[in-house]
């Protein structure tokens, strides 16, 4: 009995050892299938959105252009009678507001992220990180309410001072509008809105810098700033670009905050302190949609399709920049 028992034990252990790799391979196949499905789902959703926009905008593309011109003239008060004359100033205003917001928020975000990751005491850094994460989760309508009710009345003296002392610069040419429902005010609100997003991502990337790189730079006699410049910032370059493009994407598509603050216009204007100069695509869709008929909806969705393409190109450009930065 004992020889048979001893012989049976190795066979059972060998059987279990054979079953484990099989189950592991099965789990690997399942995981790979789920990962492929998720990746394909993203492409399907992107294609579905593009096809929806194209289908709903088709009356604008292939319909009666005379009727479309009448609808556009109704939207603009006769200032534009064709689609590109209508969407051009909107696209210009969208890019202008988003770019200004990114310029304002970028350096402040990097400074806050560096302070949290490399300068602040641990308790203060934890508190600031918590505050930044909370700010990133605040809905845009709250920023719009704050901007319209608090910032607009309070910031007029500052914009007026800028117009008086820096008015020789075309961007700040006066007179400053009162109330200042202008591109400058909207860009400032959007900058505050995207600042916690950029800060949160760059902070996490700065914290992932290998300690060996930082200690090596300090060991060679570098100051703290030189260590950050030579080790931290090069390591985080691609992440900084990605965070900035994420913030830019939100600024490009922002609707409620712009709608609640900006006095709209339909011009190619760089006068940041004057009202009724520019408008964004997203805010224009929200403003015009309630009173638009079927052709008007097609025109608005056509402008949305343009915004979709611009956002896609911005993300594609960011991807290329990130790939070059990571090499």
MIVOFI-87148 format. One record per residue: residue in one letter; x, y, z of N, C-alpha, C in turn. Coordinates in steps of 0.001 Angstrom, whole numbers, plus 524288, in hexadecimal, padded with zeros to 5 digits. Layout:
aXYZXYZXYZ
...
END
This chain:
x8032B7FB4C8000080000800008000080358804F680000
x8077C804C18032980AC18097A8037E80D6D80ADF7FE69
x80F5A806FE7FB4F811A5808987F64580DC180B177F2A7
x808F9808F87F2B6804FD80B477EF4080388810C17F107
x803598116C7F643801FA8169D7F8458061A81AAA7F6DC
x80B00818FB7F7B780F3C81C967F66A80F7D81DBD7F09E
x80DD981A047ED7080DE381AF07E7C78097E81E717E613
x8052781E2C7E90F800A6821597E78680160827117E8DA
x8046B828447ECB78051482DB17EE4D807B3831017EA21
x80BF782F2D7E7C080E4B8325C7E39880AAA833407DF06
x8077882F5A7DDD9803E68300D7D9727FFE98343B7DA92
x7FDF2834A57DF597FA28838BE7E0A57FCB783E1D7E094
x8018B83E7D7E2978043B8438C7E27B80581845407DCEF
x806FE841727D9B68081E842D67D4478033D8447A7D163
x7FECA8421B7D2BA7F9DD843AC7D0427F865849387D1BB
x7F92C84A967D6C37F7E684FE97D8617FB85853E37D5DD
x8007F852607D54A80429855FB7D2C1802DF856CC7CD06
x8005A852EE7CAA07FED2853857C5277F9FE856EE7C49D
x7F682856C07C8807F1B3859C67C8277F29585F8D7C91D
x7F675860EE7CC3A7F757866707CD6D7F8E08699C7C8A7
x7FCA1867E27C5747FDD986AE87C0C07F94B86B5E7BD05
x7F623867347BCC57F194867667B9477EDD486BB07BB01
x7ECB886BDE7C01D7E92C86FEC7C20D7EB8C875567C15E
x7F0C3875BE7C21E7F34E87AC57C1467F30487C867BBA2
x7F3A8878ED7B7FE7F33787A427B2757EDAB87BE07B112
x7E9E58794D7B3717E47287AAE7B26D7E34F8802F7B466
x7E52D881677B92F7E466886AE7BB457E70C88ABF7B7D4
x7EBA2889687B5CE7EE6788D047B25F7EB6188E017AD5B
x7E911889DC7AB387E5EA88A8F7A66F7E11C88DE47A787
x7DE9888D037ABF87D9F6890197AD5A7DB6A895D37AE0D
x7DFB3896C37B0D77E16889C2A7B1BE7E2CC89EDB7AC9D
x7E58089C0F7A91E7E6E889E527A4137E21089F9A7A0E3
x7DE1D89C247A1177D94789D1B79E367D66B8A1E57A05D
x7D64C8A2617A5997D3BB8A6EA7A7F87D6A38ABED7A694
x7DBD58ABC37A6A87DEE58B0607A5477DDFF8B1F779F9C
x7DDF28AE2C79C1B7DCDF8AF4A796967D7658B19B795F6
x7D39C8AF66798D47CE3A8B14D7986B7CDD28B6EC79A40
x7D0878B84279E817D06A8BDA27A06E7D2E88C15A79C7D
x7D7528BFC179A347D9CF8C30A796487D6688C3DB7917D
x7D3EB8BFA978FB77D0708C01378B317CBAD8C35B78C84
x7C9C18C2EF7916C7C5308C5F9793087C63C8CBCC792A3
x7CAEE8CD7B794197CC498D309793AE7CBF98D4D178DFF
x7CE0D8D19E78A767CDE38D2FF784EA7C8448D31A782E7
x7C50D8CF6F784B67BF998CF417830D7BCB28D41C784F0
x7BD988D59F789CC7BB038DA4F78BE17BCBA8DF25788E2
x7C1CC8DF98787D07C3BE8E412784D37C1598E43977F69
x7C11B8DFB577CCE7BEC28DF80777A07B8F18E0B5777D9
x7B6428DEDD77BF47B0A98DFE077C7D7AF8F8E5AF77D27
x7B2C48E84F780557B2148EDF27810D7B3008F0D777BEF
x7B7288EF5C779207B8538F1F1774247B3F78F1117702E
x7B1FC8EC4976FDC7ADC18EB2976C2E7A8C18EDF976DAC
x7A7A98EE4B772C67A3048F12A774857A3558F6DC772EB
x7A7CA8F956773F97A86E8FED27728C7A8078FF9576CA9
x7AA788FC08769AF7AA528FC7C764037A4CC8FBB0761F8
x7A1FE8F7E57642979CA58F6D476263799068FB6876397
x799668FD7976864795E5901C7769D379759906E076716
x79C449075F7658D79DE090C1C762C279D4A90BA975CE1
x79B649072575AF579B119065F755557977090A4475299
x792EB90BC1754EC78FC190FD27525D792C2914D775169
x7969191600754C5799DC91A92753E879DA8919A474F74
x79FC2914DC74F217A3C0913AF74B337A154912DC745CE
x79D3590FA87459179AFB90E4A740837959F9108A73F73
x79396913DA742F178E61916027423F78E5691B0173F10
x789E991DA973F3E7892B9228773C6678C70926D073EF8
x790619289873C43793F492C6B73E8E7915A931C973F37
x78D62932C473C1A78AA0937C473CBB787B2937DE741E1
x7850D9338C743237825A933327482D786309336F74CAA
x78A90930AA74C0B78E94930D57501B7909C93662750F0
x791589393A74CAF7932193E9D74D2678F449420975007
x78A339412374F197863B94433751E4786529430F757B9
x786FF93E15759167874B93CA775E9F78C0F93F197612A
x7908793EDD75E777955294128760A0794C29470A76124
x792579498775D437916D94F2D75DA078DEB9507876237
x78A2694D167635A786BB94DDE767DE789C294D5576CF7
x78D6E9499C76D23790A8948DF771CD7942294D9D772D8
x7963994FE376EAD79A3C953F076F3C798369597176E5E
x7932D95A0E76D7F7912395F4076C6F792F09616D76740
x793F895DF6763847959695F9A75E5179B669606875DA7
x79E7C95F78761BE7A4209604D761537A6E095BE675E6F
x7A46A9576F75DE97A6A49531275AF67A2349504D75826
x7A34094E7B7535E79F3894BCF7504D7A1009467574E64
x7A5AB944D574FCF7A77893FA074E667AA0593D1975324
x7AABD937F5752D37AC6B9350E7576E7B1D6936AD75941
x7B58F9371A755A47BAE0938527573B7BB5A93DEB75925
x7B8319416B7571A7B80F946B3759437B5C2946D575EB3
x7B29D942D675FEF7B0359426B765197B3CD93FAE768F9
x7B60393B3C767677B9159381676B0A7BEA193A3776BA9
x7C09793D38767DF7C5E693F427683C7C6D39428F76D1E
x7C3B2946B376DFE7C472949C6772CC7C3859469E777C4
x7BFDF942E67779C7BF0093F9777C337C3C593C3B77D62
x7C61493A097794D7CAC9936E577A0A7CF4693A4177C00
x7CFC493EED779E67D3CD9428977BB17D31F943D078177
x7CE5594507783097CD509463D788837CE4F9419B78C16
x7CCE693CF078A3F7CDCC9383C78D607D3989376478E62
x7D6B3937A578A427DC54936D278AC57DED493B2978E02
x7DD1D9400178D3C7DF599446D7901E7DE6C943E4795FA
x7D995942C47977B7D84A9425079D107DB3C93DBB79F84
x7DB489394279CCD7DDDD934A379EFB7E3C09356A79F5D
x7E619937D179B667EBC1938AC79B817ED4893C7379FDD
x7EA42940A17A0947EB5F944487A4D87EAE3941997AA22
x7E6DC93E6A7AABA7E62A93B997AFA57EACA938037B0BE
x7ECA89354E7ACB07F11D931D07AD647F60D934DC7AEC1
x7F6F09394D7AC3E7FB8D93C777AD5D7FB7E93E547B30C
x7F6E993FF97B4DF7F683941D57BA447F74593D627BE23
x7F4F6938E17BD087F4F09349D7C0D77F9F5931717C0DF
x7FCB9931357BC7E8010392D7D7BBFB8054D92E5D7C00F
x807889330A7C03080C04933FC7C39C80A6A933DF7C95B
x805BD935CC7CA82803E0935897CFE98033592FD97D19F
x8011E92CA07CE2580059927167CF668058B9245D7D069
x8096E925667CD1080E95922FF7CDC9810EC924BA7D2F9
x81068929B87D43C8127A92BA67D93380FDB929217DDE5
x80AAD928A17DDBB807EB9261E7E2158097C9206A7E28D
x809DC91DB67DE2680B4D9182E7DE44810C79176A7E06A
x8146E91ACC7DEE7819B991A5E7E0FA819E491B967E6CB
x816D991F667E875816B9920AB7EE0C814A191C157F133
x8106B919A27EF5980E28915357F22C811E5910947F241
x8148390F947EDE8817A990ACE7ED7C81D2490B517EFBD
x81F5D910277EFE3824E0910917F1548261E914AE7F57A
x82278918077F6CF823C491C387FA7A8205D91C367FF65
x81B6391B047FED7817D091B7C80347818CD917358074A
x8181F9185E80C5F818339143881055813EF9102E80F3F
x814A190B858116081124907338100B80B719086F8114B
x80A7990A9B815DD8050790BC781755802A790FE3813C1
x805AA913F5812B0803B29180680F2E802F7915EB809AB
x8068E912A3807DB8061591058802AA8013890CEE80240
x8002B909E28065D7FB7490696806537F68C909EA8062B
x7F67290E2F8092D7F1D89119D809367F11B91445803EF
x7F5659162D8019E7F4FD918BA7FC887F355914E37F849
x7F54A9101D7F88A7F3B690C2A7F4BB7EDDE90B157F527
x7EBF390AD47F9DF7E656909F07FAB87E32990E727F876
x7E4ED913397F9517E222917CC7F74E7E22C917DB7F15A
x7E6A1916A57EF097E70C9168C7E9547E3579127E7E706
x7E31C90DE47E9697DF9A909CC7E7727D9E490B697E7EC
x7D88E90E307EC1A7D32D910147ECB37D1E4914167E87D
x7D588917BD7E7897D49F91BBE7E38D7D3F1919507DE2B
x7D6C49151B7DD117D6519128E7D7FE7D0FF910097D740
x7CE3990EDF7DB857C92D90C3B7DB277C48B90FF77DB2B
x7C57B9150B7DBC87C12B918D27DBF27BECF919667D683
x7B99E919267D6007B723919C37D0D07B81F91F2C7CE90
x7B83191F637C96A7B961924527C6CC7B53D928777C7C5
x7B061926D87C8BE7AC4292AB57C9B07AD5992DBC7CEB2
x7AFF492B537D2787B15692E127D7497B560932457D620
x7B930930EC7D2EE7BD06934DF7D1547BA5B939457CE51
x7B67E937E87CB107B3BE93BE87C8257B0B193F8F7CBAE
x7AE1193D607CF937AB2F940A57D3507AEE19443A7D64C
x7B334941F77D8187B6FF9452A7DAF57B934949777D776
x7BA76948187D2997BC9994BFF7CF147B8BD950587CDDF
x7B3C294EDD7CCE47AFE1952CC7CB777AE31956357CFFB
x7ADC1953F87D4AA7ABAE956DD7D9217AFDA9596E7DC7B
x7B4869573D7DC9D7B89D9593B7E01B7BD1295BC57DD08
x7BF4C958D47D9597C3FD95ABC7D6B57C2DF95F4C7D310
x7BE9F95F087D01A7BD759632C7CC507BD049688A7CEEC
x7B9FB969247D3347B9DC96E597D5AB7BF0296FE87D83D
x7C1EA96C077DA417C69496D4A7DD527CB4F96E867D9F8
x7CB9996C7B7D54D7D06C96CED7D2457D080971A87CEAA
x7CC3B9749B7CE4B7CC32979117CAC47D07397D077CBF8
x7D16D97E847D0E97D5AF982507D1DE7DAFC9806F7CFDF
x7DC0397B767D04E7E108979747CE647E154979C47C872
x7DD2A978057C5BA7DD3A978557C0097DD7997E027BE35
x7DAEF9817F7C1027DB20987057BF987E0AC989277C03A
x7E35F987857C4717E8D8989227C52A7EC3C987047C0BE
x7EB58982237BF3E7EE5697FCC7BAF77ED6F982D37B5EC
x7E88B984367B4D07E75C9871A7B0067E9DD98C7D7B00A
x7EA2298EFE7B49B7EC619943A7B4DF7F24C9942D7B457
x7F4E5990527B69D7FA9D9904E7B6C27FD1598CDC7B286
x7FA2D988F67B0A57FC419857A7AC9F7F8FB985A27A7A8
x7F5CA9899B7A70F7F261989F27A28C7F53798A8779D6B
x7FA4098C0279D987FD5298C6F798CB7FE609871B79667
x7FD9D982F1799787FDE797DA5797697F88B97C4179528
x7F83F97A8D7903E7F3179799178DE07EFA5975D879102
x7F1F4971F8793997EED296E4D796A87EBCD9710179AFA
x7EE139752479D397EBBC977BE7A1B87E98797D147A052
x7E85C97DE279B5E7E639982E1799B67E0FF983DB79C5E
x7E044988A879E2F7DB7898A187A0EB7D77C98C8D79D4A
x7D33398E6679F7A7D21598E727A51B7D064989197A71D
x7D1A1988007AC047D00F9830A7AE627CA309830E7AF40
x7C7BB97EC87ADB37C20897E657AE2F7C07897E227B3EB
x7BC12980857B51C7B9E2980507BA607B40197F387BA0A
x7B23C97A987BBA47B5189766A7BE507B8B6973807BA85
x7BD15971727BC857C0FB96F007B9167BF9B969647B793
x7BB71968D47B48E7BA069639F7B2867BCFA962CD7AD65
x7C2049622A7ADFC7C590962407A9917C8A195D297A93A
x7CBB295CB87A5047CEFB9581E7A4477D2F39579C7A8B0
x7D51995BF77AA877D8FB95BC47AEB47D6AD9595F7B3AA
x7D1F495AF47B5147CF7B958E27B9C37CE379531B7B925
x7CC23951AC7B49F7CADE94C277B3AD7CFCC948D77B3BB
x7D40394AB97B14C7D8E6947C67B1417DAFC947087B6C8
x7DA5994AF37BA167DC1E94A767BF7D7D8F4946517C264
x7D3D7946457C19B7D08A942527C4247D1E693CDA7C228
x7D29E93C467BD0D7D4129372C7BAE77D97A9357E7BCD1
x7DD01939377BD787E227937E57BF8D7E1B8935C27C515
x7DE75938397C8447DD97936407CD927DB0B930DE7CD61
x7D7D892FF57C9777D52092AFA7C8F57D8D79268E7C773
x7DC66927897C3D37DFE59235C7C2097E4DB922FF7C54F
x7E5DB926E87C8817EA95926DE7CBB27EAF79220E7CF36
x7E6DF920877D21B7E76891BD47D5657E822916D17D24A
x7E61F916967CD877E6E1911E27CA4C7ECA09114A7C8E0
x7EEF5915747C6E07F47C915417C5707F7DC914627CA43
x7F6889170D7CE827F998916887D3527F977910FA7D563
x7F4DE90E9D7D57A7F4529095A7D7AD7F790905617D4A6
x7F764905A87CF7F7FA3E901D87CC5380024902B57CCB3
x801DA907967CC3880774908AA7CC6B809AF9078C7D1D7
x806A9908817D5E78087B907307DB33809A6901647DBA5
x8060B8FE217D9C3806DB8F8787DA1080B9D8F6CB7D6DA
x80C788F9557D26D810F88F7F17CF2B8160C8F9A27D1C3
x816128FE517D41581AC3900117D6D681C318FC5B7DB47
x818418FA5B7DDFF8193F8F6C87E25881B538F1867E084
x81AA48F04A7DB8C81C918EB517D9788222E8EB9F7D777
x824828F0397D7C5829F88F0B47D61E82D658ED177D970
x8309C8E9DC7D706833EB8E64A7DA188375A8E9417DE00
x837408E77E7E2DD83A6B8EA057E6E6840388E9BC7E59C
x841CD8E59E7E2D28474E8E50C7E167849298E99B7DE0D
x845C48EB5F7DA66847388EFD57D722847CE8F4CB7DA61
x844228F5A77DDEF844548FA557E131849198FA3A7E4C4
x84A158F5C67E74884E8C8F5637EAD1853BB8F5C67E7E8
x853DE8F3BC7E316858AD8F42B7E001859DA8F9DE7DEAC
x855CA8FCCF7DD3D8569B902557DBFF8585E9055D7E0D0
x855E79045C7E54385773907057EA1685CF2905617EBC8
x85E33900657EAF0863608FE877EC60867AF900F67E924
x8666F9029A7E46886A4C9052B7E10F86ABC90B027E224
x867E190CCF7E61E86850912447E7B086418915D17E58E
x86018913BC7E32B85BED916FC7E103858909193A7E564
x856AD91DF17E49E852DD920217E84384D9991D8A7E75F
x849CF91ED67EAB8844A691C6A7EA2A8422D91DDC7E4F4
x84297922D57E3758405B924727DE7C8432E921D67D9EC
x8485D921677DA4384B3E91ECA7D614849CD919017D5C2
x848E39169A7DA4584729911237DA4A841DF9109A7D796
x83E4A914357D8B883924914077D6448399A914F87D064
x83CE2918B97CEF083D7291A0C7C96283FFF915AA7C64C
x843B8912F57C8B3846B290F047C5E28446E909897C65D
x8416D9087B7CA7E83F82903297CB6483995902BF7CB1D
x836D59062F7CDF38312C905A67CE7582E5C907547C978
x82F9390C027C79182CC590E017C30482DB490AC07BE13
x8328C9091F7BCDE83329905AB7B85083043900887B8DC
x8303F8FE4B7BD8782D6B8F9667BE5E827918FA1B7BD7E
x825768FEA47BF0781FC88FF817BEE081DFB902587B9FA
x821779031F7B62A8201F906647B1A581B4F904637AEC5
x81B2E8FF647AD8C816BB8FD4A7AA9E811BB8FD907ADD4
x812158FCAF7B2E380D748FD177B63880B72902A37B69C
x80F039066D7B6B880D6690BE97B6DF80A6C90D517B1EC
x80C5D90B837AD76809A790C877A8838043E90A0B7A88D
x803DC905397AA587FECB9028C7AA867FAFF905607AE20
x7FCD89070A7B2B57F977909DC7B6587F7A390F077B403
x7FB25911BB7B14F7F9B5916BB7AEED7F5A8915FF7AAA3
x7F650911F77A7707F293911077A3457ED4C90F497A56E
x7ED5090C867A9DF7E86390B247AC5C7E58B90FFF7AE43
x7E878913997B0A37E614918867B23A7E43C91BB87AD9B
x7E75291BCB7A9647E5B691EA47A4B27E0C791C527A268
x7E055917217A2727DB99914A77A0737D6C7916397A37C
x7D74F916947A8A77D2CD918457ABB67D17391DF47AA8D
x7D5689213C7A9F47D459926B67A8C67D1D0927597A368
x7D3769243A79F9E7D1239249579A627CB599233E79A75
x7C9D591F7379D9B7C46991DBC79D9D7C10D9200E7A1DA
x7C328923A77A4ED7C01F925DE7A9397BB6E928F87A731
x7B708928327A9C97B22492A8D7A7FC7AFCE92E4D7ABF9
x7AE6492C407B0937AB3A92F3F7B4397AE1A934017B655
x7B30A933607B7CE7B5E4937D47B9FA7B64E93C3D7B5FA
x7B76893AE17B1197B7C993ED97ACFC7B27C941597AC03
x7AE6893E247ABD37A927940227AAC87A75E943E97AF09
x7A8E0942E27B3E47A7149460F7B8457AA2F94B0E7B8FB
x7AEBA94B797B6837B219950067B7687B2C39535E7B28E
x7B3D6950FF7AE127B58E953E37A9777B10D956AF7A6BF
x7B1F695B9E7A56B7AE6E95E797A1F87AFF695D2479C60
x7AC8995A6D7996F7AE42958137947B7AED995C0579015
x7B24B95AB178C8B7B30A95DA7787C17B4B5959F878373
x7B50695BE777EBA7B66A9589C77A3F7BA9B95B5B77707
x7BF2695C3A779A67C35795F10777207C87395C0577792
x7CC1195D4B7740A7D17795B897748C7D46395FD377780
x7D40195FB777CA47D60B9640877FC97D99C9620478411
x7DDFD964E2784DC7E18C963BB789297E0DE9678778DB1
x7DCCA96A9C78DB57DBE496E64791DD7D98896B857968E
x7DCE296A3C79A387DB4F966D579E8C7D7FF9699D7A29A
x7D84696EC67A2D67D5A0971AD7A6F77D094974377A525
x7CF0D973467A04B7CA419759379E3C7C6189716D79DA2
x7C140972E779E987BCEA96F3879E647BAFD96E7B798CF
x7B7FB96A46798007B56896915793067B9579689878E90
x7BDAC965FB78F9E7C1B19653178BAF7C1B795F9B78997
x7C17F95BCD78D047C2249565678B7D7BDF8952F278E07
x7BD9094E3278C0C7BA2494A3678E397BC9A944EA78D1B
x7BB709410C7905D7BD7F93BC878F847B94C9384E78D11
x7BB079341678AB17B75E9308D7880D7B3A992E0F78BF6
x7B5BE92C037903B7B2739293E793FD7AE6C92CDB7966D
x7B0019318C797FF7AC579353979A587A846937037965A
x7A9CF937A1791787A61D9393A78D677A1FF9350378C7B
x7A39C9300F78C8A79FD092BD078BEC79BDC92BEE79057
x79DB492C977951F79A2692CB97999A79680931667995B
x79863935C87976C7952293A7F797347911393A3B792D8
x7926E937F678E5678EFD93806789CF78B639334578984
x78CC592F1278C08789EC92A3078B5A7842192A8278CE9
x782AB92D047915777D2492CF5792E37796492F3C78ED6
x77B39932F778BA0777C89357D787D8778CE933CA7823F
x77BFB92FCD7816D77D6092E2777C217796E92A3D77A0B
x7783492AAE774F9774F4926C877267778679225077089
x7764A91ECF76D537794191A3276BB877E1E91BAA76894
x77D9791F71765157823292121762137860E923EF7659F
x78409927007693C78778929AF76CF178A84925DE77055
x787E3921A7771E678A9B91DA2774FD78EF891B2F771C5
x78DF891A3E76CC0792069181576958796AD91BC9768E6
x79596920E07688F799D2924B27684E79D079249676D58
x79A5692465771CA79D1B9244B776CD7A04491F4A7776F
x79E0191AE5775C37A0E5915FC776187A58F9160E77259
x7A501918CE76DF47A97E9197776A787ADF291C5C76D24
x7ACA592064770337B0C492315773287B31091F6E7774C
x7AFBB91C137798F7B1B79183377D407B5619145377AAF
x7B43E912F1775D07B7B790F75772EF7BD0C911F777216
x7BD1C91703770FB7C217919D27706A7C519919B47758B
x7C26291A98779EB7C4E991A6877F087C706914EF7802F
x7C411910F877EA17C5C190B8B77F577CAD990A8877C60
x7CB1E90C5B7778F7CFD790B967746E7D47490E83776CE
x7D39791352778927D7CA9166377AE97D9C7913BE77FE3
x7D639911DD7831D7D7D090F30787ED7DAE190A41786AC
x7D92290760782BC7DBE9902A7781247E16B903F477F41
x7E1F09081D77C357E716909A777A407EAA490B6F77EB0
x7E86390E34782827EB7890FE3787087ED8690B2E78A0A
x7EA2D9074978ADC7EBE09029778D9A7EFEF8FF9278A76
x7EF448FF707854C7F31F8FCCB781FD7F8608FF8E7823A
x7F844904C17821C7FD11907C4782907FFA7906DA787D7
x7FC7A906B178BFB7FE9C905B17912C801269005A7916F
x7FEC68FC9178ED08010D8F75178EC18065A8F75578C0D
x806BE8FA1B787BA80BC08FA5B784F680FEB8FD1678842
x80E5B9015778ADC812179042D78E2D813D5900C2792BA
x810278FDD4794F9811708FA6679955815398F624797B0
x8145B8F3F579308817DA8EFDE7911E81D5D8F1FA79044
x81DC78F6C278E35822F38F90778D5D825958FA5A79291
x8225E8FC217965C824978FD9179B698267F8F8DB79E7C
x824168F45B79D998257D8EFAD7A08182A428ECE479E4F
x82C118EE7D799A7830958EBF679746835AF8EE2379971
END
